[in-house]
């Protein structure tokens, strides 16, 4: 038996279930549209403005902070595990990586992303 057979079986079952869970509700749902169901849900409060306006830059800065922190956290652990095998080259690569992250942090700091108001 191929050692990858259980993995292939797991992926096949996951693909079939994901497809089924995505398609079956659309096929079985009742289609009775009305104006109330078509409105945006605002906790029972009537909408007062158009939702197609521009978002402040703060939302993009928060997203950038999340990505930078996430990439940093996900990258340091594998590097720490293999640090002895990578030697000086691995250290140099991590220094370059930290410098690039520092540029991202400096940009967010300059734009006021760390000032939570």
Legacy VTK file of the C-alpha trace (Angstrom):
# vtk DataFile Version 3.0
C-alpha trace
ASCII
DATASET POLYDATA
POINTS 117 float
0.000 0.000 0.000
1.265 3.441 -0.910
2.131 5.505 2.203
0.381 8.528 0.671
-2.919 6.658 0.171
-4.421 7.834 3.510
-3.478 11.424 2.695
-5.041 11.142 -0.764
-8.164 9.590 0.755
-8.383 12.380 3.348
-8.010 15.066 0.651
-10.625 13.378 -1.542
-13.131 13.180 1.322
-12.418 16.808 2.276
-12.916 17.944 -1.326
-16.185 16.016 -1.692
-17.543 17.322 1.625
-16.507 20.920 0.930
-18.167 20.786 -2.483
-21.304 19.203 -1.030
-21.525 21.720 1.811
-21.191 24.542 -0.718
-23.650 23.294 -3.344
-26.421 21.511 -1.433
-27.751 24.562 0.487
-28.079 26.498 -2.770
-29.957 23.642 -4.397
-32.313 23.007 -1.484
-32.996 26.624 -0.461
-36.423 28.149 -1.020
-36.370 31.097 -3.352
-38.819 33.686 -2.067
-37.062 37.036 -2.479
-38.541 40.140 -0.920
-37.226 43.668 -0.264
-36.588 43.026 3.439
-34.373 40.001 2.720
-32.406 41.993 0.133
-31.445 44.760 2.581
-28.125 44.874 4.382
-28.504 43.664 7.972
-27.926 46.536 10.390
-29.399 45.123 13.626
-32.852 46.477 12.797
-31.614 50.038 12.301
-32.388 51.729 9.016
-29.307 52.432 6.939
-28.341 56.089 6.842
-25.597 56.225 4.248
-24.249 54.493 1.188
-21.838 51.664 2.005
-19.705 52.204 -1.083
-17.677 54.999 0.553
-13.950 54.941 1.078
-12.427 53.348 4.137
-9.950 55.345 6.197
-6.309 54.356 5.849
-6.401 53.022 9.421
-8.155 49.832 8.252
-5.384 49.103 5.784
-2.729 49.805 8.402
-4.349 47.346 10.811
-4.404 44.733 8.048
-0.739 45.434 7.261
0.172 45.105 10.941
-1.578 41.750 11.117
0.230 40.446 8.035
3.635 41.649 9.259
3.175 40.122 12.721
1.791 36.905 11.241
4.631 36.447 8.756
7.165 37.217 11.456
5.711 34.709 13.916
5.356 32.005 11.275
8.924 32.470 10.032
10.934 32.586 13.237
9.984 29.142 14.555
11.230 27.060 11.581
14.383 29.149 11.465
15.018 28.561 15.181
14.532 24.812 14.747
17.021 24.600 11.862
19.404 27.308 13.093
22.363 24.968 13.641
22.051 23.386 10.191
21.787 26.754 8.423
24.851 28.259 10.098
26.036 31.719 8.956
23.986 31.747 5.755
20.775 31.205 7.738
21.746 33.955 10.158
22.423 36.356 7.284
19.107 35.518 5.647
17.263 36.107 8.931
19.016 39.447 9.401
17.849 40.503 5.912
14.340 39.310 6.783
14.310 41.300 10.028
15.512 44.405 8.166
12.638 44.043 5.686
10.196 43.631 8.591
11.730 46.687 10.232
10.982 48.713 7.113
7.356 47.580 7.342
7.200 48.504 11.027
8.747 51.910 10.320
6.165 52.588 7.605
3.265 51.683 9.911
4.753 53.724 12.755
5.178 56.754 10.489
1.558 56.459 9.302
0.319 56.300 12.924
-0.698 52.663 12.937
0.486 52.115 16.500
-1.500 55.075 17.889
-4.837 53.508 18.852
-7.442 56.196 19.363
LINES 1 118
117 0 1 2 3 4 5 6 7 8 9 10 11 12 13 14 15 16 17 18 19 20 21 22 23 24 25 26 27 28 29 30 31 32 33 34 35 36 37 38 39 40 41 42 43 44 45 46 47 48 49 50 51 52 53 54 55 56 57 58 59 60 61 62 63 64 65 66 67 68 69 70 71 72 73 74 75 76 77 78 79 80 81 82 83 84 85 86 87 88 89 90 91 92 93 94 95 96 97 98 99 100 101 102 103 104 105 106 107 108 109 110 111 112 113 114 115 116
